[in-house]
């Protein structure tokens, strides 16, 4: 990760101004590919992203949840860096690397340290990425994850969104609770207001994975989220 | 340590959310309608970065979603503050790779100078003044409808319709408000959007006339037959009709046209009709290039009073069309019927219209016919001219154009016209 930021450093120092985006997201449950990481509790995340005119980008998210006793607690963070560029006015490619560290909600110990490299294509209303992780969600297992996301704009402020993801364990599933692969789907409706958006989503995972790192199993159901950008 | 950090984070985020809530409340307040003169507005184009991975996002692709909107608005607010401007509105144009902000320039400042100063800001892709575009129609005579259409005779419209009607070809009419329920247009408009002021209550003359020439219903016992009655119209209002007197001209500006063009492109319009002209513009040029790159044909009215025929007719790749009744046009400009053309008008009526706007509408319809026969029939190269059989402009041979696109050789259009006395008025 440090190397990725080092690669970006010359870009950040360039004479052309990049764009910094800051946003806050509140969610009724922090889900990662259909698996709840907040044990079904509400989560708040602060996201900072930087886009350089060259196409280089980097960002970080800090996620907080309500811990035992009602005290706020850092659930984890995600840092990422990559490069994206338009192939045509309506199609872009995207490559990068991300690192996520999450705690178990009931303790302060980090339980997952997950680094992924990814590549994808993003069109106007649909995107697809493939991710490779040598230690998926902190498990002792390498995995590939492929996802496709889409959105359909119903009106200027309303849109439907959907997500389909497939996780494939590269070690026969020994490190992922015995599951060789699983899929997750997510869909919902979003309403945009000036700099933000409110989303209601339903998600499902099958078959339900069980991780040694202690996270609760996948949780189907509705989640409510809102993002505001500054 | 972590618990302390988390508490600090929680307090900080709560404060941020409270600020966001206040900002939302402010957004919810009615925004006073901009009374600014478009001539005193500038467009500030901020780069729209290509979309990319974001952790935990439910964005699903859409370039215009996500946190970058907030970043752009913050940049625009800073620019407005630094230059003493007011942000009037904004509209993302992802196909052009920009987020467009409209800013009002106060009296005492030159919009040209302000645009030039803004263009030097490293956060700005470019800046330009708002420009105005006029529909190219002559005054509409207040005469009853004659059952005569120039294209019916000169272009042998009935013979053309044996070959093609433009079935399912998507034609975007970027113009003033089309009367969708006009008896000759009912069912012809597939989608209608308003990108102008959004306040139009009544249909407007110019857009309704252009739409009728392109796609009025055929064999319904009413009015006229459009050149391409099988086409699916996208009635995109980007122009407005002055609300005083009997003026039926239309006026558009850079942003309204950019919005409509962007919609037409992203909804796969195969023919885009721009019966208007004005000064060249980099934002519109970029969008037209995107449309051409996606295989759309862009047809524009040629204005003999403007240098190069005016923009967008002067733009490379655009099919420029002039009214044939006004004599020869420069090389590369096509000629089509544009005088005494009966067509649809608001209020369920029909009138004659004149001008290169309506010549352009004829050609948009003809391109739709050719496009039905062959998806390769695009741009000026799809048109065959009468004099030379070439495609370098001049009077159009409509039959040859459709035949070349892939019509059966035994069709009526492949035979000579009955007699010159009948074929021409």
Interface residues (C-beta under 8 A of the other chain):
Chain A: X15 X16 X17 X19 X20 X21 X22 X23 X24 X25 X26 X30 X32 X44 X45 X46 X47 X49 X51 X53 X55 X57 X59 X61 X62 X64 X67 X71 X72 X73 X74 X78 X80 X82 X84 X85 X86 X88 X89 X90 X92 X94 X96 X98 X100 X108 X118 X120 X122 X123 X124 X125 X126 X127 X129 X149 X150 X151 X153 X159 X161 X162 X163 X186 X188 X190 X192 X193 X194 X195 X196 X197 X199 X201 X225 X227 X228 X229 X230
Chain B: X2 X3 X5 X6 X7 X9 X10 X12 X13 X16 X17 X20 X23 X24 X27 X28 X46 X47 X49 X50 X51 X52 X53 X54 X55 X56 X58 X59 X60 X61 X62 X63 X65 X66 X67 X68 X69 X70 X71 X72 X73 X74 X75 X94 X95 X96 X97 X121 X122 X123 X266 X290 X293
